[in-house]
Amino acid sequence: MSDMTDEEIVRAVRGFAAMHAEREKLAERVAALRTAVSPEDLAERNRFGEAMAKMDAKLLLESVEVLDRMGMTIAAQACFSMAKEEGLATTACPTIRATDPSDKP
């Protein structure tokens, strides 16, 4: 069961959509620089690529938190598992921690 109000859910979804739109803009810039050859263009592609990777991580971690708060435990666990594989998750949401066998001593 979710402990989020409808307003909180809408706010979370809008925030997630805004982050995703920002990530897409970064991806478009990286794609435009795909054939870069000058040192300046390569550096710019690397900067945008790193920013895109940071945004991907932020989106994944935000998904874990929001899905868990919404009561979508299985989806949150799947995202958390991906985050752990990527080395991004150092702690878990309480419901995930309680059901993740790899977190038991």
Phi and psi in radians as a Rosetta constraint file:
Dihedral C 1 N 2 CA 2 C 2 CIRCULARHARMONIC -1.426 0.35
Dihedral N 2 CA 2 C 2 N 3 CIRCULARHARMONIC 2.461 0.35
Dihedral C 2 N 3 CA 3 C 3 CIRCULARHARMONIC -1.810 0.35
Dihedral N 3 CA 3 C 3 N 4 CIRCULARHARMONIC 0.261 0.35
Dihedral C 3 N 4 CA 4 C 4 CIRCULARHARMONIC -1.750 0.35
Dihedral N 4 CA 4 C 4 N 5 CIRCULARHARMONIC 2.483 0.35
Dihedral C 4 N 5 CA 5 C 5 CIRCULARHARMONIC -1.385 0.35
Dihedral N 5 CA 5 C 5 N 6 CIRCULARHARMONIC 2.892 0.35
Dihedral C 5 N 6 CA 6 C 6 CIRCULARHARMONIC -1.027 0.35
Dihedral N 6 CA 6 C 6 N 7 CIRCULARHARMONIC -0.685 0.35
Dihedral C 6 N 7 CA 7 C 7 CIRCULARHARMONIC -1.098 0.35
Dihedral N 7 CA 7 C 7 N 8 CIRCULARHARMONIC -0.725 0.35
Dihedral C 7 N 8 CA 8 C 8 CIRCULARHARMONIC -1.147 0.35
Dihedral N 8 CA 8 C 8 N 9 CIRCULARHARMONIC -0.657 0.35
Dihedral C 8 N 9 CA 9 C 9 CIRCULARHARMONIC -1.126 0.35
Dihedral N 9 CA 9 C 9 N 10 CIRCULARHARMONIC -0.810 0.35
Dihedral C 9 N 10 CA 10 C 10 CIRCULARHARMONIC -1.067 0.35
Dihedral N 10 CA 10 C 10 N 11 CIRCULARHARMONIC -0.755 0.35
Dihedral C 10 N 11 CA 11 C 11 CIRCULARHARMONIC -1.076 0.35
Dihedral N 11 CA 11 C 11 N 12 CIRCULARHARMONIC -0.737 0.35
Dihedral C 11 N 12 CA 12 C 12 CIRCULARHARMONIC -1.142 0.35
Dihedral N 12 CA 12 C 12 N 13 CIRCULARHARMONIC -0.757 0.35
Dihedral C 12 N 13 CA 13 C 13 CIRCULARHARMONIC -1.148 0.35
Dihedral N 13 CA 13 C 13 N 14 CIRCULARHARMONIC -0.728 0.35
Dihedral C 13 N 14 CA 14 C 14 CIRCULARHARMONIC -1.122 0.35
Dihedral N 14 CA 14 C 14 N 15 CIRCULARHARMONIC -0.713 0.35
Dihedral C 14 N 15 CA 15 C 15 CIRCULARHARMONIC -1.099 0.35
Dihedral N 15 CA 15 C 15 N 16 CIRCULARHARMONIC -0.748 0.35
Dihedral C 15 N 16 CA 16 C 16 CIRCULARHARMONIC -1.122 0.35
Dihedral N 16 CA 16 C 16 N 17 CIRCULARHARMONIC -0.740 0.35
Dihedral C 16 N 17 CA 17 C 17 CIRCULARHARMONIC -1.097 0.35
Dihedral N 17 CA 17 C 17 N 18 CIRCULARHARMONIC -0.678 0.35
Dihedral C 17 N 18 CA 18 C 18 CIRCULARHARMONIC -1.154 0.35
Dihedral N 18 CA 18 C 18 N 19 CIRCULARHARMONIC -0.736 0.35
Dihedral C 18 N 19 CA 19 C 19 CIRCULARHARMONIC -1.108 0.35
Dihedral N 19 CA 19 C 19 N 20 CIRCULARHARMONIC -0.693 0.35
Dihedral C 19 N 20 CA 20 C 20 CIRCULARHARMONIC -1.148 0.35
Dihedral N 20 CA 20 C 20 N 21 CIRCULARHARMONIC -0.699 0.35
Dihedral C 20 N 21 CA 21 C 21 CIRCULARHARMONIC -1.107 0.35
Dihedral N 21 CA 21 C 21 N 22 CIRCULARHARMONIC -0.697 0.35
Dihedral C 21 N 22 CA 22 C 22 CIRCULARHARMONIC -1.115 0.35
Dihedral N 22 CA 22 C 22 N 23 CIRCULARHARMONIC -0.717 0.35
Dihedral C 22 N 23 CA 23 C 23 CIRCULARHARMONIC -1.105 0.35
Dihedral N 23 CA 23 C 23 N 24 CIRCULARHARMONIC -0.698 0.35
Dihedral C 23 N 24 CA 24 C 24 CIRCULARHARMONIC -1.118 0.35
Dihedral N 24 CA 24 C 24 N 25 CIRCULARHARMONIC -0.660 0.35
Dihedral C 24 N 25 CA 25 C 25 CIRCULARHARMONIC -1.117 0.35
Dihedral N 25 CA 25 C 25 N 26 CIRCULARHARMONIC -0.718 0.35
Dihedral C 25 N 26 CA 26 C 26 CIRCULARHARMONIC -1.104 0.35
Dihedral N 26 CA 26 C 26 N 27 CIRCULARHARMONIC -0.735 0.35
Dihedral C 26 N 27 CA 27 C 27 CIRCULARHARMONIC -1.100 0.35
Dihedral N 27 CA 27 C 27 N 28 CIRCULARHARMONIC -0.697 0.35
Dihedral C 27 N 28 CA 28 C 28 CIRCULARHARMONIC -1.092 0.35
Dihedral N 28 CA 28 C 28 N 29 CIRCULARHARMONIC -0.702 0.35
Dihedral C 28 N 29 CA 29 C 29 CIRCULARHARMONIC -1.174 0.35
Dihedral N 29 CA 29 C 29 N 30 CIRCULARHARMONIC -0.727 0.35
Dihedral C 29 N 30 CA 30 C 30 CIRCULARHARMONIC -1.083 0.35
Dihedral N 30 CA 30 C 30 N 31 CIRCULARHARMONIC -0.770 0.35
Dihedral C 30 N 31 CA 31 C 31 CIRCULARHARMONIC -1.100 0.35
Dihedral N 31 CA 31 C 31 N 32 CIRCULARHARMONIC -0.676 0.35
Dihedral C 31 N 32 CA 32 C 32 CIRCULARHARMONIC -1.132 0.35
Dihedral N 32 CA 32 C 32 N 33 CIRCULARHARMONIC -0.472 0.35
Dihedral C 32 N 33 CA 33 C 33 CIRCULARHARMONIC -1.721 0.35
Dihedral N 33 CA 33 C 33 N 34 CIRCULARHARMONIC 0.237 0.35
Dihedral C 33 N 34 CA 34 C 34 CIRCULARHARMONIC -0.985 0.35
Dihedral N 34 CA 34 C 34 N 35 CIRCULARHARMONIC -0.644 0.35
Dihedral C 34 N 35 CA 35 C 35 CIRCULARHARMONIC -1.757 0.35
Dihedral N 35 CA 35 C 35 N 36 CIRCULARHARMONIC 0.376 0.35
Dihedral C 35 N 36 CA 36 C 36 CIRCULARHARMONIC -1.041 0.35
Dihedral N 36 CA 36 C 36 N 37 CIRCULARHARMONIC 2.490 0.35
Dihedral C 36 N 37 CA 37 C 37 CIRCULARHARMONIC -2.248 0.35
Dihedral N 37 CA 37 C 37 N 38 CIRCULARHARMONIC -0.468 0.35
Dihedral C 37 N 38 CA 38 C 38 CIRCULARHARMONIC -1.305 0.35
Dihedral N 38 CA 38 C 38 N 39 CIRCULARHARMONIC 2.612 0.35
Dihedral C 38 N 39 CA 39 C 39 CIRCULARHARMONIC -0.998 0.35
Dihedral N 39 CA 39 C 39 N 40 CIRCULARHARMONIC -0.633 0.35
Dihedral C 39 N 40 CA 40 C 40 CIRCULARHARMONIC -1.156 0.35
Dihedral N 40 CA 40 C 40 N 41 CIRCULARHARMONIC -0.791 0.35
Dihedral C 40 N 41 CA 41 C 41 CIRCULARHARMONIC -1.169 0.35
Dihedral N 41 CA 41 C 41 N 42 CIRCULARHARMONIC -0.677 0.35
Dihedral C 41 N 42 CA 42 C 42 CIRCULARHARMONIC -1.114 0.35
Dihedral N 42 CA 42 C 42 N 43 CIRCULARHARMONIC -0.715 0.35
Dihedral C 42 N 43 CA 43 C 43 CIRCULARHARMONIC -1.124 0.35
Dihedral N 43 CA 43 C 43 N 44 CIRCULARHARMONIC -0.718 0.35
Dihedral C 43 N 44 CA 44 C 44 CIRCULARHARMONIC -1.133 0.35
Dihedral N 44 CA 44 C 44 N 45 CIRCULARHARMONIC -0.748 0.35
Dihedral C 44 N 45 CA 45 C 45 CIRCULARHARMONIC -1.055 0.35
Dihedral N 45 CA 45 C 45 N 46 CIRCULARHARMONIC -0.730 0.35
Dihedral C 45 N 46 CA 46 C 46 CIRCULARHARMONIC -1.110 0.35
Dihedral N 46 CA 46 C 46 N 47 CIRCULARHARMONIC -0.739 0.35
Dihedral C 46 N 47 CA 47 C 47 CIRCULARHARMONIC -1.077 0.35
Dihedral N 47 CA 47 C 47 N 48 CIRCULARHARMONIC -0.814 0.35
Dihedral C 47 N 48 CA 48 C 48 CIRCULARHARMONIC -1.174 0.35
Dihedral N 48 CA 48 C 48 N 49 CIRCULARHARMONIC -0.654 0.35
Dihedral C 48 N 49 CA 49 C 49 CIRCULARHARMONIC -1.109 0.35
Dihedral N 49 CA 49 C 49 N 50 CIRCULARHARMONIC -0.731 0.35
Dihedral C 49 N 50 CA 50 C 50 CIRCULARHARMONIC -1.150 0.35
Dihedral N 50 CA 50 C 50 N 51 CIRCULARHARMONIC -0.706 0.35
Dihedral C 50 N 51 CA 51 C 51 CIRCULARHARMONIC -1.111 0.35
Dihedral N 51 CA 51 C 51 N 52 CIRCULARHARMONIC -0.673 0.35
Dihedral C 51 N 52 CA 52 C 52 CIRCULARHARMONIC -1.147 0.35
Dihedral N 52 CA 52 C 52 N 53 CIRCULARHARMONIC -0.725 0.35
Dihedral C 52 N 53 CA 53 C 53 CIRCULARHARMONIC -1.103 0.35
Dihedral N 53 CA 53 C 53 N 54 CIRCULARHARMONIC -0.706 0.35
Dihedral C 53 N 54 CA 54 C 54 CIRCULARHARMONIC -1.113 0.35
Dihedral N 54 CA 54 C 54 N 55 CIRCULARHARMONIC -0.690 0.35
Dihedral C 54 N 55 CA 55 C 55 CIRCULARHARMONIC -1.186 0.35
Dihedral N 55 CA 55 C 55 N 56 CIRCULARHARMONIC -0.675 0.35
Dihedral C 55 N 56 CA 56 C 56 CIRCULARHARMONIC -1.018 0.35
Dihedral N 56 CA 56 C 56 N 57 CIRCULARHARMONIC -0.781 0.35
Dihedral C 56 N 57 CA 57 C 57 CIRCULARHARMONIC -1.114 0.35
Dihedral N 57 CA 57 C 57 N 58 CIRCULARHARMONIC -0.754 0.35
Dihedral C 57 N 58 CA 58 C 58 CIRCULARHARMONIC -1.085 0.35
Dihedral N 58 CA 58 C 58 N 59 CIRCULARHARMONIC -0.747 0.35
Dihedral C 58 N 59 CA 59 C 59 CIRCULARHARMONIC -1.093 0.35
Dihedral N 59 CA 59 C 59 N 60 CIRCULARHARMONIC -0.735 0.35
Dihedral C 59 N 60 CA 60 C 60 CIRCULARHARMONIC -1.143 0.35
Dihedral N 60 CA 60 C 60 N 61 CIRCULARHARMONIC -0.815 0.35
Dihedral C 60 N 61 CA 61 C 61 CIRCULARHARMONIC -1.158 0.35
Dihedral N 61 CA 61 C 61 N 62 CIRCULARHARMONIC -0.663 0.35
Dihedral C 61 N 62 CA 62 C 62 CIRCULARHARMONIC -1.127 0.35
Dihedral N 62 CA 62 C 62 N 63 CIRCULARHARMONIC -0.657 0.35
Dihedral C 62 N 63 CA 63 C 63 CIRCULARHARMONIC -1.058 0.35
Dihedral N 63 CA 63 C 63 N 64 CIRCULARHARMONIC -0.769 0.35
Dihedral C 63 N 64 CA 64 C 64 CIRCULARHARMONIC -0.999 0.35
Dihedral N 64 CA 64 C 64 N 65 CIRCULARHARMONIC -0.884 0.35
Dihedral C 64 N 65 CA 65 C 65 CIRCULARHARMONIC -1.106 0.35
Dihedral N 65 CA 65 C 65 N 66 CIRCULARHARMONIC -0.873 0.35
Dihedral C 65 N 66 CA 66 C 66 CIRCULARHARMONIC -1.190 0.35
Dihedral N 66 CA 66 C 66 N 67 CIRCULARHARMONIC -0.777 0.35
Dihedral C 66 N 67 CA 67 C 67 CIRCULARHARMONIC -1.068 0.35
Dihedral N 67 CA 67 C 67 N 68 CIRCULARHARMONIC -0.691 0.35
Dihedral C 67 N 68 CA 68 C 68 CIRCULARHARMONIC -1.118 0.35
Dihedral N 68 CA 68 C 68 N 69 CIRCULARHARMONIC -0.801 0.35
Dihedral C 68 N 69 CA 69 C 69 CIRCULARHARMONIC -1.106 0.35
Dihedral N 69 CA 69 C 69 N 70 CIRCULARHARMONIC -0.525 0.35
Dihedral C 69 N 70 CA 70 C 70 CIRCULARHARMONIC -1.393 0.35
Dihedral N 70 CA 70 C 70 N 71 CIRCULARHARMONIC -0.098 0.35
Dihedral C 70 N 71 CA 71 C 71 CIRCULARHARMONIC 1.525 0.35
Dihedral N 71 CA 71 C 71 N 72 CIRCULARHARMONIC 0.199 0.35
Dihedral C 71 N 72 CA 72 C 72 CIRCULARHARMONIC -1.650 0.35
Dihedral N 72 CA 72 C 72 N 73 CIRCULARHARMONIC 1.183 0.35
Dihedral C 72 N 73 CA 73 C 73 CIRCULARHARMONIC -1.067 0.35
Dihedral N 73 CA 73 C 73 N 74 CIRCULARHARMONIC -0.763 0.35
Dihedral C 73 N 74 CA 74 C 74 CIRCULARHARMONIC -1.094 0.35
Dihedral N 74 CA 74 C 74 N 75 CIRCULARHARMONIC -0.773 0.35
Dihedral C 74 N 75 CA 75 C 75 CIRCULARHARMONIC -1.130 0.35
Dihedral N 75 CA 75 C 75 N 76 CIRCULARHARMONIC -0.701 0.35
Dihedral C 75 N 76 CA 76 C 76 CIRCULARHARMONIC -1.120 0.35
Dihedral N 76 CA 76 C 76 N 77 CIRCULARHARMONIC -0.701 0.35
Dihedral C 76 N 77 CA 77 C 77 CIRCULARHARMONIC -1.111 0.35
Dihedral N 77 CA 77 C 77 N 78 CIRCULARHARMONIC -0.701 0.35
Dihedral C 77 N 78 CA 78 C 78 CIRCULARHARMONIC -1.103 0.35
Dihedral N 78 CA 78 C 78 N 79 CIRCULARHARMONIC -0.788 0.35
Dihedral C 78 N 79 CA 79 C 79 CIRCULARHARMONIC -1.140 0.35
Dihedral N 79 CA 79 C 79 N 80 CIRCULARHARMONIC -0.706 0.35
Dihedral C 79 N 80 CA 80 C 80 CIRCULARHARMONIC -1.101 0.35
Dihedral N 80 CA 80 C 80 N 81 CIRCULARHARMONIC -0.710 0.35
Dihedral C 80 N 81 CA 81 C 81 CIRCULARHARMONIC -1.063 0.35
Dihedral N 81 CA 81 C 81 N 82 CIRCULARHARMONIC -0.746 0.35
Dihedral C 81 N 82 CA 82 C 82 CIRCULARHARMONIC -1.100 0.35
Dihedral N 82 CA 82 C 82 N 83 CIRCULARHARMONIC -0.741 0.35
Dihedral C 82 N 83 CA 83 C 83 CIRCULARHARMONIC -1.119 0.35
Dihedral N 83 CA 83 C 83 N 84 CIRCULARHARMONIC -0.674 0.35
Dihedral C 83 N 84 CA 84 C 84 CIRCULARHARMONIC -1.131 0.35
Dihedral N 84 CA 84 C 84 N 85 CIRCULARHARMONIC -0.749 0.35
Dihedral C 84 N 85 CA 85 C 85 CIRCULARHARMONIC -1.068 0.35
Dihedral N 85 CA 85 C 85 N 86 CIRCULARHARMONIC -0.581 0.35
Dihedral C 85 N 86 CA 86 C 86 CIRCULARHARMONIC -1.461 0.35
Dihedral N 86 CA 86 C 86 N 87 CIRCULARHARMONIC -0.078 0.35
Dihedral C 86 N 87 CA 87 C 87 CIRCULARHARMONIC 1.339 0.35
Dihedral N 87 CA 87 C 87 N 88 CIRCULARHARMONIC 0.359 0.35
Dihedral C 87 N 88 CA 88 C 88 CIRCULARHARMONIC -1.647 0.35
Dihedral N 88 CA 88 C 88 N 89 CIRCULARHARMONIC -0.493 0.35
Dihedral C 88 N 89 CA 89 C 89 CIRCULARHARMONIC -1.691 0.35
Dihedral N 89 CA 89 C 89 N 90 CIRCULARHARMONIC 2.062 0.35
Dihedral C 89 N 90 CA 90 C 90 CIRCULARHARMONIC -1.867 0.35
Dihedral N 90 CA 90 C 90 N 91 CIRCULARHARMONIC -0.387 0.35
Dihedral C 90 N 91 CA 91 C 91 CIRCULARHARMONIC -2.348 0.35
Dihedral N 91 CA 91 C 91 N 92 CIRCULARHARMONIC 2.942 0.35
Dihedral C 91 N 92 CA 92 C 92 CIRCULARHARMONIC -2.170 0.35
Dihedral N 92 CA 92 C 92 N 93 CIRCULARHARMONIC 2.814 0.35
Dihedral C 92 N 93 CA 93 C 93 CIRCULARHARMONIC -1.176 0.35
Dihedral N 93 CA 93 C 93 N 94 CIRCULARHARMONIC 2.630 0.35
Dihedral C 93 N 94 CA 94 C 94 CIRCULARHARMONIC -0.941 0.35
Dihedral N 94 CA 94 C 94 N 95 CIRCULARHARMONIC -0.741 0.35
Dihedral C 94 N 95 CA 95 C 95 CIRCULARHARMONIC -1.247 0.35
Dihedral N 95 CA 95 C 95 N 96 CIRCULARHARMONIC -0.555 0.35
Dihedral C 95 N 96 CA 96 C 96 CIRCULARHARMONIC -1.248 0.35
Dihedral N 96 CA 96 C 96 N 97 CIRCULARHARMONIC -0.794 0.35
Dihedral C 96 N 97 CA 97 C 97 CIRCULARHARMONIC -1.009 0.35
Dihedral N 97 CA 97 C 97 N 98 CIRCULARHARMONIC -0.640 0.35
Dihedral C 97 N 98 CA 98 C 98 CIRCULARHARMONIC -1.242 0.35
Dihedral N 98 CA 98 C 98 N 99 CIRCULARHARMONIC -0.362 0.35
Dihedral C 98 N 99 CA 99 C 99 CIRCULARHARMONIC -2.022 0.35
Dihedral N 99 CA 99 C 99 N 100 CIRCULARHARMONIC -0.020 0.35
Dihedral C 99 N 100 CA 100 C 100 CIRCULARHARMONIC -1.583 0.35
Dihedral N 100 CA 100 C 100 N 101 CIRCULARHARMONIC 1.869 0.35
Dihedral C 100 N 101 CA 101 C 101 CIRCULARHARMONIC -1.108 0.35
Dihedral N 101 CA 101 C 101 N 102 CIRCULARHARMONIC -0.432 0.35
Dihedral C 101 N 102 CA 102 C 102 CIRCULARHARMONIC -1.283 0.35
Dihedral N 102 CA 102 C 102 N 103 CIRCULARHARMONIC -0.230 0.35
Dihedral C 102 N 103 CA 103 C 103 CIRCULARHARMONIC -1.599 0.35
Dihedral N 103 CA 103 C 103 N 104 CIRCULARHARMONIC -0.012 0.35
Dihedral C 103 N 104 CA 104 C 104 CIRCULARHARMONIC -1.457 0.35
Dihedral N 104 CA 104 C 104 N 105 CIRCULARHARMONIC 2.488 0.35
